[in-house]
Amino acid sequence: MDLSYILNELGEERGHYFNAVAPPIIQTSNFTFPDADTMRRDLEREDEKHFYTRGNNPTVEILRKKMAALESAEDSLVLASGSAAIASAVMANVAAGDHIVSVARPYTWTNRLMTNLLPRFGVTTTFVDGTNVRNFETAIQPNTKVIYLESPNSFTFELQDLAAVADLARQRGIVTMIDNSYCTPLYQQPISLGVDITLHSASKYLGGHSDVVAGVICGTRAMMKKIFYSEYMTLGGIISPQNAWLLIRGLRTLPLRLQHSNDSARKVVSFLEQHPAIERVFYPFSETHPQHELARRQQTGCGGLLTFQLKTRRIADVDRFANSLKRFLLGVSWGGHESLVFPASVVFPAEGPADPDEEGYRRVRLYIGLEDPDVLIEDLRQGLDRI
């Protein structure tokens, strides 16, 4: 199944809606039935039939088919946010007394799930340096049910050897899942490498226009059914038909947008690596990245996200740099048309970190959007000149 077919045709039965090019938004909460027997049969298969939009909706169903095909998965579920997708997938695979092994420093709300929420119900987590497969093996306990991955993560871009970790987990009957938001299915295929479940913050590249918040879970049909009839339906973190339609629209241009951001980011990385005000650049495809070879082996691209560390000891310098940029907007997230700057200094007090050896405040994350890369480089140059 080729990419253009998935993005532009898969799941779209145009003959059912007047041969319209764009699918309709089926903005309904409820569906009706011709007789009681049909209603009974559809209720028994609510994960596949249109019974009530909290479960399945025709517009959302088109998106589910596309996302599953993009990830080489059998099925997918789409939720109201990336956090909802992560929490639903994790919670559906653990119970009281179970254990999780997770990469260290996962996404903030994944971290909160594992350190604040799940312990209230008797689920514990061990966080490990995921750059070494042996750390996962050492951390596994008899009650370990899930290994949670982020490769690369979304700030300093540490990777895990996905095939090796998946093989380790499979031998022990442990479910593996990965946040694949950084790469998207176009630049990394975790399921093809043996990972069980892939997760996405669809608010990023998949939506692509900074106008929708959503999350995606992809995996086997059996696993999606398991999640559907547990956390998905019980917690009700569903996506609206309107937002599903926006994501379908976003997918049409995903390859073009992602390639442009990827190409532009590489130009920006080359500029930053040569600038005297820069101490270090974090970017998986940079030859200075300690896992450069692994990145090249399991990814086909990097997109537009990168981080660099400034040669300064003052938070005021980091703030001044970020405030001086004219073409980058101050904000979190990534994957839209707009270029963004996120200075790590904002998570520290303005007077500076308590530990003088702390390096984190000197790091600045950039998302390179769809603007001309030369214009963005000139903006960075004038900002760096102020330090």
FENSUL-V974657 format. One record per pair of residues at least 4 apart in sequence whose ideal C-beta (glycine too) atoms are under 6 Angstrom apart, sorted by the first residue. I is the first residue (numbers start at 1). J is the second residue. D is the distance in whole Angstrom. If there is no record, write none. Layout:
BEGIN
i-><I I>
j-><J J>
d-><D D>
END
This chain:
BEGIN
i-><1 1 1 4 5 5 6 6 6 6 7 7 10 10 10 11 11 11 12 14 17 23 25 25 25 25 26 26 26 26 27 29 31 33 33 34 42 42 43 45 46 46 47 47 50 51 53 54 57 59 59 59 60 60 63 63 63 63 64 64 67 67 67 68 68 68 68 70 71 71 71 71 72 72 72 73 73 73 74 74 75 75 76 76 77 77 77 78 78 79 79 79 79 79 80 80 80 81 81 82 82 83 84 84 85 85 85 85 86 86 87 87 88 88 88 89 89 89 91 92 92 92 92 93 93 93 94 94 94 96 96 97 98 98 98 99 99 99 99 100 100 101 101 101 101 101 102 102 102 102 102 103 103 103 104 104 106 106 106 111 112 113 114 114 118 126 128 128 129 130 131 133 133 133 136 137 140 144 146 147 147 147 148 149 149 150 151 151 152 152 152 152 153 154 155 155 156 157 157 159 159 159 160 162 162 162 162 162 163 163 166 166 166 169 169 175 176 176 177 178 178 178 179 180 180 180 180 181 181 181 183 183 183 184 186 187 187 187 188 190 190 191 196 197 198 199 200 201 202 202 202 202 202 202 203 203 204 204 205 205 206 206 207 207 207 208 208 209 210 212 212 214 214 214 219 219 224 227 227 228 229 231 239 239 253 254 258 260 261 261 261 261 262 262 262 264 264 265 265 265 267 268 269 269 269 269 271 272 272 272 273 275 277 277 277 278 279 279 280 281 281 282 283 284 284 284 285 285 287 291 295 304 304 305 305 306 307 307 308 309 309 310 312 312 315 315 315 317 318 318 319 319 320 321 321 322 322 324 324 325 325 325 326 327 327 327 328 328 329 329 330 331 332 334 337 337 338 339 339 339 339 340 341 342 343 344 344 344 345 348 348 353 353 371 371>
j-><5 6 69 8 9 10 10 66 69 70 251 252 65 66 69 62 65 66 23 19 24 62 59 241 242 245 57 58 59 241 241 53 50 38 39 38 49 51 51 49 51 55 225 228 56 55 57 238 241 241 244 245 78 244 78 244 247 248 76 78 76 216 218 73 75 76 218 185 185 191 198 218 189 191 192 191 218 219 220 221 221 224 216 218 217 224 232 216 239 84 85 215 237 239 84 237 239 213 215 201 215 109 215 237 199 215 216 217 110 199 91 113 227 231 232 177 197 217 231 226 227 230 231 145 146 175 98 123 145 121 122 122 123 143 145 124 141 143 144 125 146 126 136 139 144 147 106 114 125 127 148 130 149 150 127 129 110 111 150 115 116 117 118 125 123 139 135 139 135 160 158 161 164 165 165 168 144 174 175 169 174 176 177 160 178 179 159 160 157 159 182 284 158 182 307 365 282 282 284 291 294 295 165 166 190 193 195 298 193 194 176 194 195 174 176 196 195 196 197 190 195 198 199 188 190 198 200 200 201 204 187 188 299 205 258 299 300 301 299 195 198 195 219 219 218 217 216 215 206 207 214 215 216 247 207 213 334 335 258 335 247 250 212 247 250 250 257 336 336 243 246 239 243 247 223 224 228 231 232 232 233 235 243 244 257 258 303 370 265 303 304 368 301 302 303 368 373 304 306 368 373 368 281 283 286 306 377 278 281 308 281 384 311 384 387 308 309 311 309 286 308 307 306 289 295 302 295 302 292 295 299 367 368 334 367 366 363 365 364 362 363 362 317 387 345 352 361 387 343 345 323 345 386 383 387 341 343 383 386 341 379 383 379 375 376 379 339 341 338 340 341 340 342 367 369 370 369 368 369 371 376 367 366 365 364 360 361 363 361 353 361 358 361 375 376>
d-><6 6 6 6 5 6 5 6 5 6 5 6 6 6 6 4 4 6 5 5 5 6 6 5 6 5 6 4 5 5 5 5 5 5 4 6 4 5 6 5 5 5 5 5 6 6 4 6 5 4 5 5 6 4 5 5 6 5 5 6 4 5 6 5 5 4 6 4 5 6 5 4 6 5 5 5 4 6 5 4 5 4 6 4 5 6 6 5 5 4 5 4 5 6 5 5 5 5 5 3 4 4 5 4 5 3 6 5 5 5 6 5 6 4 6 6 6 5 5 6 4 5 5 6 5 5 4 5 5 6 4 5 5 5 5 5 5 5 5 4 5 5 6 5 6 5 6 6 5 5 4 4 6 5 4 6 4 5 5 6 5 5 6 4 4 4 4 5 5 4 6 6 5 6 6 6 5 6 5 5 6 5 6 5 4 5 5 4 4 5 5 5 6 6 6 6 5 5 5 5 5 6 6 6 6 4 6 6 5 6 5 3 5 4 5 5 5 5 4 5 5 6 5 6 6 5 6 5 4 5 4 4 6 5 6 5 5 4 5 4 5 6 6 4 5 6 4 6 4 6 4 6 5 6 6 5 6 3 6 4 6 6 4 5 4 4 5 6 3 5 4 5 6 6 4 6 6 6 5 5 6 5 5 5 5 6 6 6 6 5 3 5 5 6 5 5 4 5 6 4 5 6 6 5 6 6 5 5 5 5 5 6 6 5 5 5 5 5 4 6 5 4 4 5 4 5 6 5 6 6 5 5 4 5 5 6 6 5 6 5 5 5 4 6 5 5 5 5 5 4 6 6 6 5 6 5 4 4 5 6 6 5 6 6 6 4 5 4 6 6 6 5 6 4 5 5 5 6 4 6 6 4 6 4 5 5 6 4 5 5 5 4 5 6 6>
END
